[in-house]
Amino acid sequence: MSNWLDIVDRANEAKKKLPLASSKNRVLAMEAMSKALIDNCDYILEQNKIDLENAVNITPVMKKRLSLTKEKLISIAEDVISVSKLPDPTNQTLEEFTRPNGLKIKKVSQPFGVILTIFESRPNVCVDIASLSIKTANVCVLRGGKEAKNTNKALVDTIRNAIKDYIPEDSVNVLLDTTHDDVEQMLMMKDKFDLCVPRGSKGLINHVVNTSLVPVIETGAGVCHVFIDESADLNMAYDILLNGKTSNPAVCNATESLLIHKNISDKVLQLLKEKKFDTIVSVHGDENIKKYLNASPVESFDTEFDDLCINIKIVSSIDEAIEHISKYGTKHSEVIVTNDDNNALKFMNEIDAACVYHNASSRFTDGGCFGFGAELGISTGKLHARGPMGLKEMMTYKYLISGNGQIRK
């Protein structure tokens, strides 16, 4: 692809054409895209191998996040088909009414237009955003991290070649050689981009939110907590904790802090000791934690580790747990493990987060797990969208008003 400004201009041309494509053609494009990903598996994995060989300054967890396998690629391709089978959200009548003066008003769903997505590491984001965008008749411009440059190019080249017989190939675009200054310029271009969605580190997201003139949906960092209440089933609590921390520690819905009610702290910590939790995860805590586990001091409770590390704190009550989460959480996903329904209700009502769980892992905060097929991101804001953003959250709307000569007096 050529200069990034040319790519953005072509994306804006595609913005005019893509909504005119039939729902059937968009589905056919997605089916072709899915097949092409599998057919070009060897080429994509070859390019991914180059990125992995070049990735010398990233953690093993982040390297795993970057890595693709044939099985992963097949799963990603299958997800495209899942999205293609979802109901078409475009041009749906959301509301319809007639005013006393005879004006007929219809509220109709519409795509945003050109969506700029800035993300890091995970190449599957290319495919997720592309499939969701095609289904919703949005044009996507993808700006991934340099660590996945070759993989992202291979994926998007494959997608563009697959879709061009059904929809404009410029419906899906990738920016490969852009500098930080280029990105700063993009964030000022509200005439070229209708929406920006940053996905990545807390620093990246905060920078985009604080500087962009393009409207931004904040997909916040995830400082997620598990609070083990005094009535909790300890085996259940351990399973939820282990899943939340270790199943994929580099994602935003992973557990970063464990809060333990003081009345059962000895039992919980003894269980963690017996399970050798501190050999699986690097623990941070105070002297009370060190009595049972090998622990380093807590540097900050607002740390998103993105790694096999966790902060542990003993709290005196559910109120202290809620207060702690309110201070250090990022309004992403919070968990209480308890058999006390009143405490569960209190926690779920008082915690201000996109997703609040009772006796379940925060790892379920995901578009696929919510039945959305895939996700644009996980919004921690409160305007327009909150939590995993699927097809409906990628739509805006307009009003269509029909009259027979009415004028306002």
Secondary structure, DSSP 8 states (H G I E B T S, - for coil): ---HHHHHHHHHHHHHHGGGS-HHHHHHHHHHHHHHHHHTHHHHHHHHHHHHHH--SS-HHHHHHH---HHHHHHHHHHHHHHHTS---TT-EEEEEE-TTS-EEEEEEEE-SEEEEEE-S-THHHHHHHHHHHHHT-EEEEE--GGGHHHHHHHHHHHHHHHTTTS-GGGEEE--S--HHHHHHHHT-TTT-SEEEEES-HHHHHHHHHH-SS-B-------EEEEE-TT--HHHHHHHHHHHHHS-TTSTTSEEEEEEEGGGHHHHHHHHHHTTHHHHSEEE--HHHHTTS-EE--S-TT----SSEEEEEEESSHHHHHHHHHHH--SSEEEEE-S-HHHHHHHHHH--SSEEEESS-GGG-STTTTTSSS-S-EE-SSSS--EE--TGGGEEEEEEEE-SS----
